[in-house]
Amino acid sequence: MELHVSVDEADVWAGEGKVSPRRSLVDAWPDRRFTAKVQQVRFGAATLKGVVTYETVLEVDNSERLLRPA
């Protein structure tokens, strides 16, 4: 499954194009971990309420079909 998520600039390592690994929770499955690979961190930043974020594309293992589009 491909997910497009907003990543806080504090979690993007400046100049290296890498994303700091963190555990993100899925509201519907708070006790589960889903394996994901970062496919792309897009250059265009967005600012909302003073927080700068970057659109990030993740490839998520959804082989159990627990995740569904919103």
C-alpha positions, -999 to 999 in steps of 0.1 A, spaced: 0 0 0 13 35 -8 8 62 18 14 99 14 21 114 48 33 148 62 66 145 80 77 173 104 109 190 92 125 181 125 123 144 114 139 151 81 177 151 83 188 183 66 210 178 36 210 140 37 175 134 23 168 108 51 139 105 74 145 99 111 129 66 121 101 68 146 72 47 155 40 61 141 7 49 153 -24 39 134 -54 51 153 -74 19 145 -45 -4 155 -27 13 184 -9 -19 195 3 -30 161 34 -21 141 33 -18 103 65 -21 83 71 7 59 98 19 35 104 55 26 101 58 -12 104 95 -15 106 128 5 93 156 -17 110 189 -19 81 212 -16 75 222 20 41 231 35 36 252 66 5 248 88 1 265 121 39 273 121 49 237 115 69 229 84 63 195 69 73 176 38 51 152 19 66 117 22 57 86 2 57 53 21 54 18 9 36 -1 37 33 -38 42 -5 -43 42 -5 -80 35 -30 -87 62 -53 -61 47 -58 -43 80 -53 -8 66 -79 8 44 -80 42 26 -98 69 45 
